[in-house]
Amino acid sequence: MDLKGYYQKIRELERSFEATFPVIVSVETSDGGKAGVRTEVPVPIAAKMIVEGSARIATADEAKDFHEQKNDAKRVVDQSDASRRMQVTVVSERDLRAPKRKQ
């Protein structure tokens, strides 16, 4: 294996990325890699995986869908957290109508 060429390809690919965290899509590999899994990774990891043939850069539509799914999942988690933190106080009608006393 030509290590100099390998690392040169990685460096060239790193410079070509516009995003800080590009979305990549896995490809099927002989060692059990599952095809079609999208993920967002740092540029050095994306370049290394693409050069090694275990992933490819996502198309614009694939990246858009990935980000939408990620935002939807975050929104669901945020709503779930907010509902767990919600507090309810039960006040009787008599207490509600009673005049407040100054202390």
DSSP file (Angstrom, degrees, kcal/mol; ACC not computed):
  #  RESIDUE AA STRUCTURE BP1 BP2  ACC     N-H-->O    O-->H-N    N-H-->O    O-->H-N    TCO  KAPPA ALPHA  PHI   PSI    X-CA   Y-CA   Z-CA
    1    1 A M              0   0    0      0, 0.0     2,-1.2     0, 0.0     3,-0.1   0.000 360.0 360.0 360.0 135.2    0.0    0.0    0.0
    2    2 A D     >  -     0   0    0      1,-0.2     4,-2.2     2,-0.1     5,-0.1  -0.728 360.0-177.0 -86.5  96.1    1.3    3.4   -0.9
    3    3 A L  H  > S+     0   0    0     -2,-1.2     4,-2.6     1,-0.2     5,-0.3   0.864  80.2  55.9 -64.9 -37.2    0.9    5.3    2.4
    4    4 A K  H  > S+     0   0    0      1,-0.2     4,-1.8     2,-0.2    -1,-0.2   0.936 111.8  42.9 -61.4 -46.2    2.1    8.6    0.9
    5    5 A G  H  > S+     0   0    0      2,-0.2     4,-2.4     1,-0.2    -2,-0.2   0.879 112.0  55.5 -65.6 -38.7   -0.6    8.5   -1.8
    6    6 A Y  H  X S+     0   0    0     -4,-2.2     4,-1.8     1,-0.2    -2,-0.2   0.947 112.1  40.8 -59.5 -51.4   -3.2    7.4    0.7
    7    7 A Y  H  X S+     0   0    0     -4,-2.6     4,-2.4     1,-0.2    -1,-0.2   0.810 111.9  56.8 -71.4 -28.9   -2.6   10.3    3.0
    8    8 A Q  H  X S+     0   0    0     -4,-1.8     4,-2.4    -5,-0.3    -1,-0.2   0.917 106.7  49.4 -66.1 -42.4   -2.3   12.7    0.1
    9    9 A K  H  X S+     0   0    0     -4,-2.4     4,-2.4     2,-0.2    -2,-0.2   0.912 110.9  50.5 -61.1 -42.4   -5.8   11.6   -1.1
   10   10 A I  H  X S+     0   0    0     -4,-1.8     4,-2.5     2,-0.2    -2,-0.2   0.938 111.2  47.5 -62.1 -46.9   -7.2   12.2    2.4
   11   11 A R  H  X S+     0   0    0     -4,-2.4     4,-1.8     2,-0.2    -2,-0.2   0.902 112.6  49.3 -62.7 -41.4   -5.7   15.7    2.6
   12   12 A E  H  X S+     0   0    0     -4,-2.4     4,-1.0     1,-0.2    -1,-0.2   0.914 112.6  47.4 -63.4 -42.7   -7.0   16.6   -0.8
   13   13 A L  H  X S+     0   0    0     -4,-2.4     4,-0.8     1,-0.2     3,-0.5   0.887 107.7  56.0 -67.0 -38.4  -10.5   15.4    0.0
   14   14 A E  H >< S+     0   0    0     -4,-2.5     3,-0.8     1,-0.2    -1,-0.2   0.900 106.9  50.4 -59.0 -41.3  -10.4   17.2    3.4
   15   15 A R  H 3< S+     0   0    0     -4,-1.8    -1,-0.2     1,-0.2    -2,-0.2   0.746 104.0  59.9 -69.6 -22.9   -9.7   20.5    1.6
   16   16 A S  H 3< S+     0   0    0     -4,-1.0    -1,-0.2    -3,-0.5     2,-0.2   0.676  82.3  99.2 -81.5 -16.2  -12.6   19.9   -0.8
   17   17 A F    <<  -     0   0    0     -4,-0.8    26,-0.0    -3,-0.8    30,-0.0  -0.498  49.6-170.6 -74.6 138.0  -15.3   19.8    1.9
   18   18 A E        +     0   0    0     -2,-0.2     2,-0.2     3,-0.0    -1,-0.2   0.799  67.3  69.7 -92.1 -35.8  -17.3   22.9    2.4
   19   19 A A  S    S-     0   0    0      1,-0.1    24,-0.0     4,-0.0    -2,-0.0  -0.533  73.8-139.3 -86.0 149.6  -19.1   21.8    5.6
   20   20 A T  S    S+     0   0    0      1,-0.3    23,-1.0    -2,-0.2    -1,-0.1   0.841 104.7  27.9 -71.9 -34.4  -17.4   21.4    8.9
   21   21 A F  S    S-     0   0    0     21,-0.2    -1,-0.3    22,-0.1     2,-0.0  -0.776  87.0-165.0-127.9  85.3  -19.4   18.2    9.5
   22   22 A P        -     0   0    0      0, 0.0    19,-2.1     0, 0.0     2,-0.5  -0.318  21.0-118.8 -71.1 154.3  -20.3   16.7    6.2
   23   23 A V  E     -A   40   0A   0     17,-0.2    35,-2.4    35,-0.1     2,-0.3  -0.813  34.4-172.2 -92.6 129.6  -23.0   14.0    5.9
   24   24 A I  E     -AB  39  57A   0     15,-2.8    15,-2.1    -2,-0.5     2,-0.4  -0.844  15.9-142.7-120.0 159.5  -21.8   10.7    4.6
   25   25 A V  E     -AB  38  56A   0     31,-3.1    31,-2.4    -2,-0.3    13,-0.2  -0.986  22.1-126.0-122.9 128.0  -23.6    7.5    3.5
   26   26 A S  E     - B   0  55A   0     11,-2.3    10,-2.7    -2,-0.4     2,-0.3  -0.341  19.8-148.9 -71.1 153.5  -22.2    4.1    4.3
   27   27 A V        -     0   0    0     27,-1.7     2,-0.2     8,-0.3    -1,-0.0  -0.870  30.5 -90.7-118.6 156.4  -21.7    1.6    1.5
   28   28 A E        -     0   0    0     -2,-0.3     2,-0.3     2,-0.0     6,-0.2  -0.459  48.7-169.8 -68.0 132.8  -21.8   -2.2    1.8
   29   29 A T    >   -     0   0    0      4,-1.1     3,-1.4    -2,-0.2     4,-0.1  -0.823  35.0-114.5-122.9 163.2  -18.4   -3.7    2.6
   30   30 A S  T 3  S+     0   0    0     -2,-0.3    -1,-0.1     1,-0.3    -2,-0.0   0.720 112.3  61.7 -69.2 -20.6  -17.1   -7.2    2.6
   31   31 A D  T 3  S-     0   0    0      1,-0.0    -1,-0.3     0, 0.0    -3,-0.0   0.172 132.0 -81.8 -94.0  19.8  -16.5   -7.0    6.4
   32   32 A G  S <  S+     0   0    0     -3,-1.4    -2,-0.2     1,-0.3     2,-0.1   0.546  70.8 162.4 100.1   8.9  -20.2   -6.5    7.1
   33   33 A G        -     0   0    0     -4,-0.1    -4,-1.1     1,-0.1     2,-0.4  -0.407  35.4-131.0 -63.6 133.8  -20.6   -2.8    6.5
   34   34 A K    >   -     0   0    0     -6,-0.2     3,-0.6    -2,-0.1     2,-0.2  -0.734  18.9-129.6 -91.3 131.6  -24.3   -1.9    6.1
   35   35 A A  T 3  S+     0   0    0     -2,-0.4    -8,-0.3     1,-0.2    20,-0.0  -0.499  80.0  26.9 -80.7 146.3  -25.2    0.3    3.1
   36   36 A G  T 3  S+     0   0    0    -10,-2.7     2,-0.6     1,-0.3    -1,-0.2   0.486  71.4 140.9  90.5   4.5  -27.3    3.4    3.4
   37   37 A V    <   -     0   0    0     -3,-0.6   -11,-2.3   -11,-0.1     2,-0.4  -0.722  37.9-153.6 -84.2 120.7  -26.6    4.5    6.9
   38   38 A R  E     +A   25   0A   0     -2,-0.6     2,-0.3   -13,-0.2   -13,-0.2  -0.744  22.4 160.8 -96.3 141.2  -26.3    8.3    7.0
   39   39 A T  E     -A   24   0A   0    -15,-2.1   -15,-2.8    -2,-0.4     2,-0.5  -0.988  37.1-123.3-154.3 158.6  -24.3   10.1    9.6
   40   40 A E  E     +A   23   0A   0     -2,-0.3   -17,-0.2   -17,-0.2   -19,-0.0  -0.927  39.7 167.5-107.8 124.2  -22.7   13.5   10.2
   41   41 A V        -     0   0    0    -19,-2.1    -2,-0.0    -2,-0.5     2,-0.0  -0.882  40.1 -87.0-134.2 161.4  -18.9   13.3   10.9
   42   42 A P     >  -     0   0    0      0, 0.0     4,-2.3     0, 0.0     3,-0.4  -0.320  47.8-106.0 -64.4 155.6  -15.9   15.6   11.2
   43   43 A V  H  > S+     0   0    0    -23,-1.0     4,-2.7     1,-0.2     5,-0.3   0.876 116.4  53.8 -54.2 -46.6  -14.1   16.3    7.9
   44   44 A P  H  > S+     0   0    0      0, 0.0     4,-2.0     0, 0.0    -1,-0.2   0.897 112.0  45.0 -60.4 -37.9  -11.0   14.1    8.7
   45   45 A I  H  > S+     0   0    0     -3,-0.4     4,-2.6     2,-0.2     5,-0.2   0.905 112.7  51.1 -70.7 -41.1  -13.2   11.0    9.4
   46   46 A A  H  X S+     0   0    0     -4,-2.3     4,-2.2     1,-0.2     5,-0.2   0.934 111.9  47.1 -60.9 -45.9  -15.3   11.6    6.4
   47   47 A A  H  X S+     0   0    0     -4,-2.7     4,-2.5     1,-0.2     5,-0.2   0.918 112.6  49.3 -63.0 -43.2  -12.3   11.9    4.1
   48   48 A K  H  X S+     0   0    0     -4,-2.0     4,-2.2    -5,-0.3    -1,-0.2   0.922 112.2  47.4 -62.8 -44.9  -10.7    8.8    5.6
   49   49 A M  H  X>S+     0   0    0     -4,-2.6     5,-2.1     2,-0.2     6,-1.0   0.877 113.1  48.6 -66.2 -37.5  -13.9    6.7    5.2
   50   50 A I  H ><5S+     0   0    0     -4,-2.2     3,-0.7    -5,-0.2    -2,-0.2   0.927 112.0  48.0 -68.7 -44.3  -14.4    7.9    1.6
   51   51 A V  H 3<5S+     0   0    0     -4,-2.5    -2,-0.2     1,-0.2    -1,-0.2   0.885 111.6  50.8 -63.3 -37.8  -10.8    7.1    0.6
   52   52 A E  H 3<5S-     0   0    0     -4,-2.2    -1,-0.2    -5,-0.2    -2,-0.2   0.624 113.9-120.1 -76.0 -12.2  -11.1    3.7    2.3
   53   53 A G  T <<5S+     0   0    0     -3,-0.7    -3,-0.2    -4,-0.7    -2,-0.1   0.641  83.2 113.3  85.7  14.6  -14.3    3.0    0.3
   54   54 A S  S   <S+     0   0    0     -5,-2.1   -27,-1.7    -6,-0.2     2,-0.3   0.510  81.6  15.6 -95.9  -4.4  -16.5    2.5    3.4
   55   55 A A  E     -B   26   0A   0     -6,-1.0     2,-0.3   -29,-0.3   -29,-0.2  -0.970  60.1-149.1-155.8 167.9  -18.6    5.6    2.7
   56   56 A R  E     -B   25   0A   0    -31,-2.4   -31,-3.1    -2,-0.3     2,-0.2  -0.940  37.9 -91.6-136.5 160.6  -19.5    8.2    0.1
   57   57 A I  E     -B   24   0A   0     -2,-0.3   -33,-0.2   -33,-0.2     2,-0.1  -0.519  48.3-113.2 -72.5 140.5  -20.5   11.8    0.4
   58   58 A A        -     0   0    0    -35,-2.4   -35,-0.1    -2,-0.2    -1,-0.1  -0.408  27.0-114.2 -73.6 148.2  -24.3   12.3    0.7
   59   59 A T     >  -     0   0    0     -2,-0.1     4,-2.6     1,-0.1     5,-0.2  -0.284  34.6-101.3 -70.9 168.2  -26.2   14.0   -2.1
   60   60 A A  H  > S+     0   0    0      1,-0.2     4,-2.3     2,-0.2     5,-0.1   0.898 124.5  48.7 -60.4 -40.9  -27.8   17.3   -1.3
   61   61 A D  H  > S+     0   0    0      2,-0.2     4,-2.6     1,-0.2    -1,-0.2   0.906 111.3  49.5 -66.4 -41.5  -31.3   15.6   -1.0
   62   62 A E  H  > S+     0   0    0      2,-0.2     4,-2.3     1,-0.2    -2,-0.2   0.905 112.6  47.6 -64.0 -41.2  -29.9   12.9    1.3
   63   63 A A  H  X S+     0   0    0     -4,-2.6     4,-2.4     2,-0.2    -2,-0.2   0.900 111.6  50.5 -66.2 -40.4  -28.2   15.5    3.5
   64   64 A K  H  X S+     0   0    0     -4,-2.3     4,-2.3    -5,-0.2    -2,-0.2   0.932 111.8  47.3 -63.4 -46.1  -31.3   17.7    3.7
   65   65 A D  H  X S+     0   0    0     -4,-2.6     4,-2.6     1,-0.2     5,-0.2   0.903 111.2  52.4 -61.1 -41.9  -33.4   14.6    4.7
   66   66 A F  H  X S+     0   0    0     -4,-2.3     4,-2.3     1,-0.2    -2,-0.2   0.931 111.0  46.0 -60.4 -46.6  -30.8   13.7    7.3
   67   67 A H  H  X S+     0   0    0     -4,-2.4     4,-2.5     2,-0.2    -1,-0.2   0.877 112.0  51.4 -66.5 -37.4  -30.9   17.2    8.9
   68   68 A E  H  X S+     0   0    0     -4,-2.3     4,-2.5     2,-0.2    -1,-0.2   0.924 111.5  47.1 -64.0 -43.9  -34.7   17.3    8.8
   69   69 A Q  H  X S+     0   0    0     -4,-2.6     4,-2.4     2,-0.2    -2,-0.2   0.891 112.3  50.6 -63.8 -39.2  -34.9   13.9   10.6
   70   70 A K  H  X S+     0   0    0     -4,-2.3     4,-2.0    -5,-0.2    -2,-0.2   0.915 111.9  46.8 -64.9 -43.5  -32.3   15.0   13.1
   71   71 A N  H  X S+     0   0    0     -4,-2.5     4,-2.3     2,-0.2    -2,-0.2   0.894 112.1  50.6 -66.3 -40.2  -34.2   18.3   13.8
   72   72 A D  H  X S+     0   0    0     -4,-2.5     4,-2.1     2,-0.2    -2,-0.2   0.914 110.3  49.6 -62.8 -43.1  -37.5   16.4   14.2
   73   73 A A  H  X S+     0   0    0     -4,-2.4     4,-2.1     1,-0.2    -2,-0.2   0.893 111.3  49.4 -63.7 -39.9  -36.0   13.9   16.6
   74   74 A K  H  X S+     0   0    0     -4,-2.0     4,-2.7     1,-0.2    -1,-0.2   0.897 108.8  52.7 -65.9 -40.2  -34.5   16.8   18.7
   75   75 A R  H  X S+     0   0    0     -4,-2.3     4,-2.3     2,-0.2    -2,-0.2   0.905 109.2  49.6 -62.1 -41.5  -37.9   18.5   18.8
   76   76 A V  H  X S+     0   0    0     -4,-2.1     4,-2.2     2,-0.2    -1,-0.2   0.919 112.5  47.1 -63.5 -44.2  -39.6   15.3   20.1
   77   77 A V  H  X S+     0   0    0     -4,-2.1     4,-2.6     2,-0.2    -2,-0.2   0.910 111.5  50.9 -65.2 -41.8  -37.0   14.9   22.8
   78   78 A D  H  X S+     0   0    0     -4,-2.7     4,-2.3     1,-0.2    -1,-0.2   0.901 111.0  48.4 -62.8 -40.8  -37.3   18.6   23.8
   79   79 A Q  H  X S+     0   0    0     -4,-2.3     4,-2.2     2,-0.2    -1,-0.2   0.896 111.2  50.6 -66.0 -39.8  -41.0   18.3   24.0
   80   80 A S  H  X S+     0   0    0     -4,-2.2     4,-1.6     2,-0.2    -2,-0.2   0.916 111.3  48.1 -64.1 -43.4  -40.7   15.1   26.1
   81   81 A D  H  X S+     0   0    0     -4,-2.6     4,-1.4     1,-0.2    -2,-0.2   0.908 111.3  50.6 -63.2 -41.9  -38.3   16.8   28.5
   82   82 A A  H  X S+     0   0    0     -4,-2.3     4,-0.7     1,-0.2    -1,-0.2   0.888 108.6  51.6 -64.6 -38.7  -40.5   19.9   28.8
   83   83 A S  H  < S+     0   0    0     -4,-2.2     3,-0.3     1,-0.2    -1,-0.2   0.827 108.0  52.4 -69.9 -29.7  -43.6   17.7   29.6
   84   84 A R  H  < S+     0   0    0     -4,-1.6    -1,-0.2     1,-0.2    -2,-0.2   0.795 110.5  48.2 -73.1 -27.6  -41.6   15.9   32.4
   85   85 A R  H  < S+     0   0    0     -4,-1.4    -1,-0.2    -3,-0.1    -2,-0.2   0.564  84.3 114.7 -88.4  -8.8  -40.6   19.2   34.0
   86   86 A M     <  -     0   0    0     -4,-0.7     2,-0.4    -3,-0.3    -3,-0.0  -0.417  51.7-158.0 -67.3 133.1  -44.2   20.6   33.9
   87   87 A Q        -     0   0    0     -2,-0.1     2,-0.4     2,-0.0    -2,-0.1  -0.914   5.2-161.7-116.2 141.3  -45.6   21.1   37.4
   88   88 A V        -     0   0    0     -2,-0.4     2,-0.5     2,-0.0    -2,-0.0  -0.974   1.3-162.0-123.7 133.4  -49.2   21.4   38.3
   89   89 A T        -     0   0    0     -2,-0.4     2,-0.6     2,-0.0    -2,-0.0  -0.968  12.9-144.0-115.8 127.6  -50.6   22.8   41.5
   90   90 A V        -     0   0    0     -2,-0.5     2,-0.4     0, 0.0    -2,-0.0  -0.801  20.5-175.8 -93.0 125.0  -54.2   22.0   42.5
   91   91 A V        -     0   0    0     -2,-0.6     2,-0.0     3,-0.0    -2,-0.0  -0.977  21.6-127.6-123.7 130.8  -56.0   24.9   44.1
   92   92 A S     >  -     0   0    0     -2,-0.4     4,-1.9     1,-0.1     5,-0.1  -0.339  23.1-116.8 -72.5 159.6  -59.5   24.7   45.6
   93   93 A E  H  > S+     0   0    0      1,-0.2     4,-1.9     2,-0.2     5,-0.2   0.867 115.6  55.6 -64.6 -35.5  -62.1   27.2   44.5
   94   94 A R  H  > S+     0   0    0      1,-0.2     4,-1.3     2,-0.2    -1,-0.2   0.919 109.1  46.3 -63.8 -44.0  -62.3   28.5   48.1
   95   95 A D  H  4 S+     0   0    0      1,-0.2    -1,-0.2     2,-0.2    -2,-0.2   0.843 110.9  53.9 -66.3 -32.7  -58.6   29.2   48.2
   96   96 A L  H  < S+     0   0    0     -4,-1.9    -1,-0.2     1,-0.2    -2,-0.2   0.874 113.3  40.8 -69.4 -36.7  -58.7   30.8   44.8
   97   97 A R  H  < S+     0   0    0     -4,-1.9    -1,-0.2    -5,-0.1    -2,-0.2   0.637  90.4 106.5 -88.1 -15.1  -61.5   33.2   45.9
   98   98 A A  S  < S-     0   0    0     -4,-1.3     2,-0.1    -5,-0.2    -3,-0.0  -0.393  79.1-109.3 -67.4 139.3  -60.1   34.0   49.3
   99   99 A P        -     0   0    0      0, 0.0     2,-0.3     0, 0.0    -1,-0.1  -0.407  33.0-114.1 -68.9 145.7  -58.6   37.5   49.6
  100  100 A K        -     0   0    0     -2,-0.1     2,-0.3    -3,-0.1    -3,-0.0  -0.627  27.9-139.3 -81.8 135.8  -54.8   37.5   50.0
  101  101 A R        -     0   0    0     -2,-0.3     2,-0.3     2,-0.0    -1,-0.0  -0.718  13.2-122.5 -96.1 145.1  -53.5   38.8   53.3
  102  102 A K              0   0    0     -2,-0.3    -1,-0.0     1,-0.1     0, 0.0  -0.663 360.0 360.0 -82.5 140.7  -50.5   41.1   53.6
  103  103 A Q              0   0    0     -2,-0.3    -1,-0.1     0, 0.0    -2,-0.0   0.392 360.0 360.0-111.7 360.0  -47.7   39.7   55.8
